[in-house]
């Protein structure tokens, strides 16, 4: 690009940024800056966009501590932010990675956890991230390799909510090279992560493959458009899942229950998504089970049989398809009265305040003479909270043995319905 073209592109990007905040502009915006060209460009572009407006910009860099240079790189970002008059903080990953497991996944989870906690601490409602059209195209290619469906091919969402913080990727339609040309034009230095040349990472292999695919017409722009189209399709599917849930779902004893007859008549994609959302809601999981086990779980439920998946138990009865916690997933959980148990229940012990909250379990259920009067299947009641004094059951409020205690789910049915439209 010529200097004039860079200036025109810069003006166009700044105008796009402003449009993304026009409906309800926040008074404080967070910026996640890694030191790479994309996020450094985002730092400068947001400064150009809001430098003359009553919007406070704050930036943060996560130091994963995985390379010797990581601290100095974070300090370089701090200096860039200081030059722009933007408050900056370095967030350190104190725990570090576990010996087993995917290092990239662990680092990503730690990064988002630290950034969302930082945003909450400073009252930042929107956290911006520097993902580009190239990142989107690479993601679509990786999902194509895995034969993903609509949700997978929708790629990276431009907006989503994580831990109560709105995440926004305002540069998702901008090319990586365009941002680097912008930084070069203003004489700003960025840091290239050495892992960007490491072909042991799938994303880097896809990045290099894109060069060959461009000659065949499979461009970054084309793949990004695929993601946009799939995102629209996903929103339409989400709407019909929401309508189906409203029509056939009820909440009982901490479980989600679908009318079996109606569940059996749903189109395959809708029944798949509805059961998937119920599993994620009950388990509290962030990542969906793989597609093949999900297909098998839907078929099992429709046949009137039972199975387990992702920490949940799926039970088909004449009265409906019940999705509840699996006993093995909660058997070791404990809490005190009033505290959150299994991240899903609060139990108020009354005069049994010295008791421990644990899962009722099969042994506890056998001590509840009136549990059948609840019309709730036994396996569902077994994973509800109960009050124990050692090995002695003192109360099981959901199973008809309250003994002055009570139990309340943390989340309401309306929150589940709303979650179906909040992707």
CORHULIN-V438244 format. One record per residue. N is the residue number from 0. BURIAL is 1 if it has 16 or more other ideal C-beta (glycine too) atoms within 10 Angstrom, else 0. D_LAST is the distance of its C-alpha to the last C-alpha in Angstrom with 1 decimal. Layout:
n-><N & N>
burial-><BURIAL & BURIAL>
d_last-><D_LAST & D_LAST>
//
This chain:
n-><0 & 1 & 2 & 3 & 4 & 5 & 6 & 7 & 8 & 9 & 10 & 11 & 12 & 13 & 14 & 15 & 16 & 17 & 18 & 19 & 20 & 21 & 22 & 23 & 24 & 25 & 26 & 27 & 28 & 29 & 30 & 31 & 32 & 33 & 34 & 35 & 36 & 37 & 38 & 39 & 40 & 41 & 42 & 43 & 44 & 45 & 46 & 47 & 48 & 49 & 50 & 51 & 52 & 53 & 54 & 55 & 56 & 57 & 58 & 59 & 60 & 61 & 62 & 63 & 64 & 65 & 66 & 67 & 68 & 69 & 70 & 71 & 72 & 73 & 74 & 75 & 76 & 77 & 78 & 79 & 80 & 81 & 82 & 83 & 84 & 85 & 86 & 87 & 88 & 89 & 90 & 91 & 92 & 93 & 94 & 95 & 96 & 97 & 98 & 99 & 100 & 101 & 102 & 103 & 104 & 105 & 106 & 107 & 108 & 109 & 110 & 111 & 112 & 113 & 114 & 115 & 116 & 117 & 118 & 119 & 120 & 121 & 122 & 123 & 124 & 125 & 126 & 127 & 128 & 129 & 130 & 131 & 132 & 133 & 134 & 135 & 136 & 137 & 138 & 139 & 140 & 141 & 142 & 143 & 144 & 145 & 146 & 147 & 148 & 149 & 150 & 151 & 152 & 153 & 154 & 155 & 156 & 157 & 158 & 159 & 160 & 161 & 162 & 163 & 164 & 165 & 166 & 167 & 168 & 169 & 170 & 171 & 172 & 173 & 174 & 175 & 176 & 177 & 178 & 179 & 180 & 181 & 182 & 183 & 184 & 185 & 186 & 187 & 188 & 189 & 190 & 191 & 192 & 193 & 194 & 195 & 196 & 197 & 198 & 199 & 200 & 201 & 202 & 203 & 204 & 205 & 206 & 207 & 208 & 209 & 210 & 211 & 212 & 213 & 214 & 215 & 216 & 217 & 218 & 219 & 220 & 221 & 222 & 223 & 224 & 225 & 226 & 227 & 228 & 229 & 230 & 231 & 232 & 233 & 234 & 235 & 236 & 237 & 238 & 239 & 240 & 241 & 242 & 243 & 244 & 245 & 246 & 247 & 248 & 249 & 250 & 251 & 252 & 253 & 254 & 255 & 256 & 257 & 258 & 259 & 260 & 261 & 262 & 263 & 264 & 265 & 266 & 267 & 268 & 269 & 270 & 271 & 272 & 273 & 274 & 275 & 276 & 277 & 278 & 279 & 280 & 281 & 282 & 283 & 284 & 285 & 286 & 287 & 288 & 289 & 290 & 291 & 292 & 293 & 294 & 295 & 296 & 297 & 298 & 299 & 300 & 301 & 302 & 303 & 304 & 305 & 306 & 307 & 308 & 309 & 310 & 311 & 312 & 313 & 314 & 315 & 316 & 317 & 318 & 319 & 320 & 321 & 322 & 323 & 324 & 325 & 326 & 327 & 328 & 329 & 330 & 331 & 332 & 333 & 334 & 335 & 336 & 337 & 338 & 339 & 340 & 341 & 342 & 343 & 344 & 345 & 346 & 347 & 348 & 349 & 350 & 351 & 352 & 353 & 354 & 355 & 356 & 357 & 358 & 359 & 360 & 361 & 362 & 363 & 364 & 365 & 366 & 367 & 368 & 369 & 370 & 371 & 372 & 373 & 374 & 375 & 376 & 377 & 378 & 379 & 380 & 381 & 382 & 383 & 384 & 385 & 386 & 387 & 388 & 389 & 390 & 391 & 392 & 393 & 394 & 395 & 396 & 397 & 398 & 399 & 400 & 401 & 402 & 403 & 404 & 405 & 406 & 407 & 408 & 409 & 410 & 411 & 412 & 413 & 414 & 415 & 416 & 417 & 418 & 419 & 420 & 421 & 422>
burial-><0 & 0 & 0 & 0 & 0 & 1 & 0 & 0 & 1 & 1 & 0 & 0 & 1 & 0 & 0 & 0 & 1 & 0 & 0 & 1 & 1 & 0 & 0 & 0 & 0 & 0 & 0 & 0 & 1 & 1 & 1 & 1 & 1 & 1 & 1 & 1 & 1 & 1 & 1 & 1 & 1 & 1 & 1 & 1 & 1 & 1 & 1 & 1 & 1 & 1 & 0 & 0 & 0 & 0 & 0 & 1 & 1 & 1 & 1 & 1 & 1 & 1 & 1 & 1 & 1 & 0 & 0 & 0 & 0 & 1 & 0 & 0 & 1 & 1 & 0 & 1 & 1 & 1 & 0 & 1 & 1 & 0 & 0 & 0 & 0 & 1 & 0 & 1 & 0 & 0 & 1 & 1 & 1 & 0 & 0 & 0 & 1 & 0 & 0 & 0 & 0 & 0 & 0 & 0 & 0 & 1 & 1 & 0 & 0 & 1 & 1 & 1 & 0 & 1 & 1 & 1 & 0 & 1 & 1 & 0 & 0 & 0 & 0 & 1 & 0 & 1 & 1 & 1 & 1 & 1 & 1 & 1 & 1 & 1 & 1 & 1 & 1 & 1 & 1 & 1 & 1 & 1 & 1 & 0 & 0 & 0 & 0 & 1 & 1 & 1 & 1 & 1 & 1 & 1 & 1 & 1 & 0 & 1 & 0 & 0 & 0 & 0 & 0 & 0 & 1 & 1 & 1 & 1 & 1 & 1 & 1 & 1 & 1 & 1 & 1 & 1 & 0 & 1 & 1 & 1 & 1 & 1 & 1 & 0 & 1 & 0 & 0 & 1 & 0 & 1 & 1 & 0 & 0 & 0 & 0 & 0 & 0 & 0 & 0 & 0 & 0 & 0 & 1 & 0 & 1 & 1 & 1 & 0 & 0 & 1 & 0 & 0 & 1 & 0 & 0 & 0 & 0 & 1 & 0 & 1 & 0 & 0 & 1 & 1 & 1 & 1 & 1 & 0 & 0 & 1 & 1 & 0 & 0 & 1 & 0 & 0 & 1 & 1 & 0 & 1 & 1 & 1 & 0 & 1 & 1 & 0 & 0 & 1 & 1 & 0 & 0 & 1 & 1 & 1 & 1 & 1 & 1 & 1 & 0 & 1 & 0 & 0 & 1 & 0 & 0 & 1 & 0 & 0 & 0 & 1 & 1 & 1 & 1 & 1 & 1 & 1 & 1 & 1 & 1 & 1 & 1 & 1 & 1 & 0 & 0 & 0 & 0 & 1 & 1 & 0 & 1 & 0 & 0 & 1 & 0 & 0 & 1 & 1 & 0 & 1 & 1 & 1 & 0 & 0 & 0 & 1 & 1 & 0 & 1 & 1 & 1 & 1 & 1 & 1 & 1 & 1 & 0 & 0 & 0 & 1 & 1 & 1 & 1 & 1 & 1 & 1 & 1 & 0 & 1 & 1 & 0 & 0 & 1 & 0 & 1 & 0 & 1 & 0 & 0 & 0 & 1 & 1 & 0 & 1 & 1 & 1 & 1 & 0 & 1 & 1 & 0 & 1 & 0 & 0 & 1 & 1 & 1 & 1 & 1 & 1 & 1 & 0 & 0 & 1 & 1 & 0 & 0 & 1 & 0 & 0 & 1 & 0 & 0 & 1 & 0 & 1 & 1 & 1 & 1 & 1 & 1 & 1 & 1 & 1 & 1 & 1 & 1 & 1 & 0 & 0 & 0 & 0 & 1 & 1 & 1 & 1 & 1 & 1 & 1 & 0 & 1 & 0 & 0 & 0 & 1 & 0 & 1 & 0 & 1 & 0 & 0 & 0 & 0 & 0 & 0 & 1 & 0 & 0 & 1 & 1 & 0 & 0 & 1>
d_last-><36.7 & 39.5 & 39.4 & 39.0 & 36.1 & 34.3 & 35.0 & 33.6 & 30.4 & 30.1 & 30.4 & 27.9 & 25.2 & 26.1 & 25.8 & 22.3 & 21.3 & 22.9 & 21.0 & 17.6 & 19.0 & 21.1 & 19.2 & 19.3 & 20.8 & 20.8 & 24.2 & 23.2 & 21.0 & 20.8 & 21.3 & 21.0 & 24.2 & 25.3 & 28.5 & 27.5 & 28.0 & 24.4 & 23.7 & 27.3 & 26.8 & 23.7 & 25.9 & 28.7 & 26.6 & 25.0 & 28.5 & 29.8 & 27.1 & 27.5 & 30.9 & 32.7 & 30.2 & 29.8 & 26.6 & 27.1 & 25.8 & 25.6 & 25.2 & 25.0 & 25.9 & 25.3 & 28.6 & 28.0 & 31.7 & 31.7 & 34.1 & 37.3 & 36.3 & 32.9 & 34.4 & 36.4 & 33.4 & 31.4 & 34.6 & 34.8 & 31.3 & 32.6 & 35.6 & 33.6 & 31.5 & 34.8 & 36.4 & 33.7 & 34.1 & 30.7 & 30.5 & 29.4 & 29.1 & 29.3 & 27.3 & 29.0 & 27.7 & 30.4 & 29.8 & 29.6 & 28.5 & 29.5 & 32.2 & 30.2 & 26.7 & 25.0 & 26.0 & 23.3 & 20.5 & 22.4 & 22.9 & 19.2 & 18.2 & 21.2 & 20.4 & 16.9 & 18.5 & 21.5 & 19.7 & 17.3 & 20.5 & 22.5 & 20.1 & 20.4 & 24.1 & 24.6 & 22.5 & 20.2 & 17.1 & 15.8 & 16.4 & 16.9 & 17.1 & 19.4 & 17.8 & 19.5 & 19.7 & 21.8 & 19.2 & 16.8 & 19.8 & 20.7 & 17.4 & 17.5 & 21.1 & 20.4 & 17.9 & 20.5 & 23.0 & 21.1 & 20.9 & 17.1 & 15.5 & 13.1 & 10.0 & 12.5 & 14.1 & 11.1 & 12.1 & 11.1 & 8.2 & 10.2 & 8.2 & 6.2 & 7.9 & 10.4 & 13.3 & 13.2 & 13.3 & 11.4 & 11.5 & 12.7 & 14.2 & 16.7 & 18.9 & 16.7 & 19.1 & 22.2 & 24.5 & 25.6 & 29.2 & 28.8 & 27.7 & 30.7 & 33.1 & 32.0 & 32.7 & 36.0 & 37.1 & 36.8 & 38.4 & 35.5 & 35.4 & 32.5 & 32.4 & 31.7 & 30.4 & 32.9 & 30.3 & 29.3 & 32.4 & 32.0 & 31.5 & 31.0 & 27.3 & 25.4 & 23.6 & 27.1 & 28.5 & 25.8 & 26.5 & 30.1 & 29.6 & 27.9 & 31.3 & 33.0 & 30.3 & 30.5 & 34.1 & 32.9 & 30.5 & 27.3 & 26.5 & 23.7 & 23.1 & 23.0 & 20.5 & 18.3 & 18.6 & 17.7 & 14.4 & 13.9 & 15.2 & 13.0 & 9.8 & 11.5 & 12.4 & 9.1 & 8.2 & 11.6 & 11.3 & 8.4 & 10.9 & 13.7 & 12.3 & 12.0 & 15.5 & 16.8 & 15.8 & 17.4 & 20.4 & 21.1 & 19.6 & 21.5 & 21.6 & 24.9 & 26.3 & 23.0 & 22.0 & 19.8 & 22.1 & 21.7 & 24.8 & 26.2 & 27.7 & 24.6 & 22.5 & 25.1 & 25.0 & 21.3 & 20.7 & 20.1 & 16.6 & 15.5 & 17.5 & 16.2 & 12.5 & 13.7 & 15.8 & 13.4 & 11.0 & 14.3 & 15.6 & 12.9 & 13.3 & 17.0 & 17.5 & 15.3 & 14.5 & 12.0 & 12.8 & 13.1 & 16.7 & 18.3 & 18.3 & 22.0 & 22.1 & 19.2 & 21.2 & 24.2 & 22.7 & 21.6 & 25.2 & 26.8 & 25.2 & 26.2 & 29.7 & 30.0 & 30.2 & 28.5 & 26.9 & 25.1 & 22.0 & 20.1 & 22.1 & 21.7 & 24.4 & 23.9 & 26.9 & 28.0 & 30.5 & 32.1 & 30.2 & 26.8 & 24.4 & 23.9 & 21.2 & 22.6 & 23.2 & 25.8 & 29.0 & 29.4 & 26.1 & 27.4 & 31.2 & 31.7 & 29.5 & 31.5 & 31.4 & 33.6 & 33.7 & 31.1 & 29.0 & 25.6 & 26.3 & 23.9 & 21.2 & 21.0 & 24.4 & 27.0 & 30.5 & 33.3 & 36.6 & 39.2 & 42.6 & 41.1 & 39.7 & 41.2 & 39.5 & 36.7 & 33.4 & 32.8 & 31.5 & 33.9 & 34.4 & 36.9 & 39.8 & 38.6 & 37.7 & 41.3 & 42.5 & 40.6 & 43.1 & 41.0 & 37.7 & 38.1 & 38.4 & 34.7 & 34.0 & 31.3 & 31.7 & 33.5 & 30.9 & 28.3 & 30.7 & 31.7 & 28.4 & 28.6 & 30.2 & 33.9 & 36.6 & 39.1 & 42.3 & 42.9 & 43.1 & 43.8 & 41.2 & 41.5 & 38.6 & 35.7 & 34.2 & 31.7 & 34.5 & 37.0 & 38.9 & 37.8 & 41.1 & 40.1 & 36.6 & 33.1 & 29.6 & 26.3 & 22.8 & 20.8 & 17.7 & 18.1 & 17.2 & 15.7 & 13.2 & 12.2 & 12.0 & 9.9 & 7.3 & 7.1 & 5.9 & 3.8 & 0.0>
//
